[in-house]
Amino acid sequence: MFVRIRNLREDSDKTQREVSDYLFCDQSLYSKYERGTRVVPVEIIIKLARFYGTSTDYILGLTDEKEPYPR
């Protein structure tokens, strides 16, 4: 999961600061999420999926399909 959120950020040309601002958290905390030294709360996973237009399953590594599920 940690590699996926870093790759999604880098593929979107976003900085950690931009993503952390969206999540309303410190950049240092977000950095810990990307490195895997802090557990990412479910609420943050949901926000990241919306931010990147993907599914929570993709972020969690349950699928390799980046496209979100149809509503």
N, CA, C and O of each residue as an XYZ file, in Angstrom:
284
protein
N       0.822     -1.191      0.000
C       0.000      0.000      0.000
C       0.862      1.250      0.000
O       0.538      2.232     -0.667
N       1.951      1.217      0.740
C       2.773      2.416      0.892
C       3.383      2.835     -0.438
O       3.453      4.021     -0.762
N       3.818      1.848     -1.196
C       4.395      2.144     -2.504
C       3.320      2.716     -3.419
O       3.594      3.613     -4.217
N       2.117      2.210     -3.309
C       1.043      2.682     -4.192
C       0.696      4.146     -3.935
O       0.495      4.902     -4.885
N       0.623      4.557     -2.680
C       0.258      5.960     -2.451
C       1.398      6.882     -2.882
O       1.146      8.001     -3.329
N       2.635      6.434     -2.755
C       3.753      7.242     -3.243
C       3.720      7.310     -4.770
O       3.890      8.382     -5.351
N       3.500      6.163     -5.419
C       3.446      6.146     -6.885
C       2.293      6.978     -7.423
O       2.456      7.686     -8.417
N       1.132      6.906     -6.783
C       0.003      7.727     -7.210
C       0.346      9.205     -7.108
O       0.021      9.986     -8.003
N       0.998      9.585     -6.028
C       1.385     10.994     -5.849
C       2.387     11.415     -6.911
O       2.231     12.465     -7.534
N       3.409     10.603     -7.119
C       4.443     10.956     -8.098
C       3.878     10.963     -9.516
O       4.242     11.827    -10.315
N       3.001     10.022     -9.843
C       2.386      9.981    -11.173
C       1.501     11.200    -11.419
O       1.295     11.602    -12.564
N       0.983     11.782    -10.349
C       0.131     12.968    -10.457
C       0.926     14.268    -10.344
O       0.352     15.357    -10.338
N       2.254     14.144    -10.254
C       3.132     15.316    -10.099
C       2.731     16.186     -8.917
O       2.732     17.413     -9.011
N       2.391     15.547     -7.810
C       2.034     16.244     -6.576
C       3.176     16.132     -5.581
O       3.931     15.160     -5.598
N       3.298     17.108     -4.732
C       4.263     17.037     -3.640
C       3.575     16.456     -2.410
O       2.348     16.419     -2.324
N       4.380     16.008     -1.472
C       3.804     15.546     -0.212
C       3.038     16.669      0.463
O       2.006     16.426      1.088
N       3.526     17.884      0.347
C       2.855     19.039      0.950
C       1.460     19.227      0.353
O       0.505     19.478      1.088
N       1.332     19.110     -0.961
C       0.024     19.283     -1.601
C      -0.969     18.223     -1.119
O      -2.125     18.531     -0.827
N      -0.512     16.991     -1.040
C      -1.401     15.913     -0.594
C      -1.739     16.076      0.885
O      -2.889     15.891      1.284
N      -0.758     16.418      1.688
C      -1.024     16.591      3.119
C      -1.968     17.765      3.366
O      -2.792     17.710      4.278
N      -1.859     18.820      2.569
C      -2.799     19.940      2.693
C      -4.220     19.479      2.383
O      -5.160     19.857      3.081
N      -4.382     18.662      1.340
C      -5.700     18.126      0.994
C      -6.264     17.278      2.131
O      -7.464     17.303      2.405
N      -5.380     16.526      2.788
C      -5.805     15.642      3.869
C      -5.918     16.346      5.216
O      -6.368     15.748      6.193
N      -5.513     17.607      5.273
C      -5.503     18.385      6.515
C      -4.639     17.710      7.583
O      -5.049     17.548      8.733
N      -3.419     17.318      7.163
C      -2.471     16.742      8.114
C      -1.089     17.330      7.845
O      -0.873     17.969      6.815
N      -0.169     17.119      8.752
C       1.194     17.591      8.573
C       1.890     16.795      7.480
O       1.608     15.614      7.280
N       2.792     17.449      6.785
C       3.569     16.786      5.747
C       4.392     15.650      6.340
O       4.565     14.610      5.705
N       4.898     15.846      7.550
C       5.710     14.803      8.188
C       4.872     13.545      8.468
O       5.375     12.429      8.342
N       3.610     13.718      8.842
C       2.730     12.571      9.064
C       2.462     11.855      7.746
O       2.508     10.627      7.680
N       2.183     12.625      6.700
C       1.933     12.002      5.402
C       3.161     11.234      4.922
O       3.037     10.154      4.343
N       4.329     11.784      5.160
C       5.573     11.119      4.795
C       5.684      9.760      5.489
O       6.155      8.791      4.895
N       5.252      9.698      6.732
C       5.275      8.432      7.469
C       4.308      7.420      6.867
O       4.586      6.220      6.869
N       3.178      7.893      6.352
C       2.247      6.995      5.660
C       2.941      6.382      4.438
O       2.863      5.175      4.211
N       3.620      7.226      3.656
C       4.287      6.741      2.446
C       5.431      5.787      2.759
O       5.689      4.860      1.991
N       6.110      5.999      3.862
C       7.232      5.126      4.234
C       6.771      3.869      4.959
O       7.549      2.928      5.119
N       5.529      3.843      5.394
C       5.009      2.678      6.094
C       5.345      2.639      7.566
O       5.264      1.584      8.195
N       5.725      3.786      8.129
C       6.040      3.814      9.556
C       4.834      4.207     10.404
O       4.894      4.153     11.633
N       3.745      4.598      9.758
C       2.477      4.867     10.442
C       1.367      4.166      9.683
O       1.381      4.112      8.453
N       0.414      3.634     10.415
C      -0.755      2.999      9.801
C      -1.646      4.098      9.223
O      -1.913      5.106      9.877
N      -2.096      3.888      7.997
C      -2.962      4.865      7.339
C      -4.400      4.582      7.768
O      -4.919      3.494      7.517
N      -5.052      5.565      8.420
C      -6.448      5.350      8.835
C      -7.378      5.177      7.624
O      -7.106      5.687      6.537
N      -8.453      4.463      7.833
C      -9.426      4.197      6.771
C      -9.920      5.496      6.146
O     -10.076      5.574      4.927
N     -10.167      6.512      6.963
C     -10.679      7.785      6.435
C      -9.687      8.396      5.441
O     -10.087      8.988      4.438
N      -8.412      8.249      5.726
C      -7.379      8.799      4.849
C      -7.308      7.996      3.552
O      -7.128      8.575      2.481
N      -7.447      6.685      3.631
C      -7.447      5.849      2.430
C      -8.603      6.253      1.518
O      -8.435      6.343      0.302
N      -9.762      6.493      2.098
C     -10.933      6.912      1.319
C     -10.668      8.260      0.657
O     -10.957      8.435     -0.526
N     -10.124      9.209      1.407
C      -9.816     10.531      0.845
C      -8.787     10.437     -0.281
O      -8.911     11.118     -1.298
N      -7.771      9.590     -0.096
C      -6.755      9.421     -1.135
C      -7.367      8.821     -2.398
O      -7.031      9.241     -3.505
N      -8.252      7.852     -2.245
C      -8.912      7.242     -3.408
C      -9.709      8.295     -4.172
O      -9.677      8.320     -5.402
N     -10.409      9.146     -3.473
C     -11.168     10.217     -4.135
C     -10.234     11.220     -4.791
O     -10.488     11.672     -5.907
N      -9.161     11.567     -4.108
C      -8.193     12.544     -4.610
C      -7.567     12.075     -5.922
O      -7.405     12.859     -6.857
N      -7.222     10.803     -5.982
C      -6.550     10.261     -7.164
C      -7.506      9.622     -8.167
O      -7.067      9.174     -9.226
N      -8.783      9.569     -7.861
C      -9.756      8.988     -8.780
C      -9.558      7.497     -8.970
O      -9.651      6.990    -10.088
N      -9.288      6.803     -7.894
C      -9.094      5.360     -7.941
C      -9.942      4.714     -6.852
O     -10.742      5.386     -6.201
N      -9.767      3.420     -6.656
C     -10.538      2.732     -5.623
C      -9.686      2.496     -4.383
O      -8.457      2.472     -4.452
N     -10.347      2.325     -3.269
C      -9.627      1.968     -2.051
C      -8.981      0.600     -2.212
O      -7.910      0.354     -1.658
N      -9.616     -0.289     -2.963
C      -9.029     -1.609     -3.204
C      -7.692     -1.490     -3.921
O      -6.766     -2.245     -3.625
N      -7.577     -0.564     -4.849
C      -6.301     -0.375     -5.542
C      -5.236      0.103     -4.554
O      -4.121     -0.417     -4.541
N      -5.575      1.076     -3.743
C      -4.618      1.599     -2.770
C      -4.188      0.505     -1.800
O      -3.018      0.430     -1.423
N      -5.121     -0.335     -1.402
C      -4.827     -1.400     -0.449
C      -4.123     -2.600     -1.086
O      -3.689     -3.509     -0.379
N      -4.009     -2.607     -2.410
C      -3.333     -3.704     -3.088
C      -4.211     -4.910     -3.337
O      -3.705     -5.999     -3.605
N      -5.523     -4.735     -3.251
C      -6.444     -5.849     -3.470
C      -6.754     -6.057     -4.944
O      -7.285     -7.099     -5.331
N      -6.423     -5.062     -5.770
C      -6.597     -5.153     -7.220
C      -5.487     -4.354     -7.882
O      -4.908     -3.449     -7.282
N      -5.204     -4.704     -9.122
C      -4.230     -3.938     -9.895
C      -4.924     -2.973    -10.846
O      -4.266     -2.258    -11.602
N      -6.249     -2.952    -10.809
C      -7.043     -2.065    -11.666
C      -7.132     -0.678    -11.025
O      -7.721     -0.517     -9.956
N      -6.540      0.320    -11.689
C      -6.538      1.679    -11.134
C      -7.896      2.366    -11.225
O      -8.239      3.197    -10.383
N      -8.669      2.012    -12.258
C      -9.944      2.674    -12.468
C     -10.891      2.380    -11.309
O     -10.966      1.247    -10.834
N     -11.614      3.406    -10.853
C     -12.568      3.161     -9.755
C     -13.748      2.322    -10.246
O     -14.028      2.244    -11.443
N     -14.409      1.717     -9.309
C     -15.584      0.920     -9.637
C     -16.709      1.834    -10.085
O     -16.822      2.957     -9.594
N     -17.557      1.367    -11.025
C     -18.710      2.193    -11.410
C     -19.679      2.334    -10.245
O     -19.817      1.432     -9.419
N     -20.328      3.453    -10.196
C     -21.302      3.692     -9.110
C     -22.653      3.160     -9.447
O     -23.580      3.277     -8.647
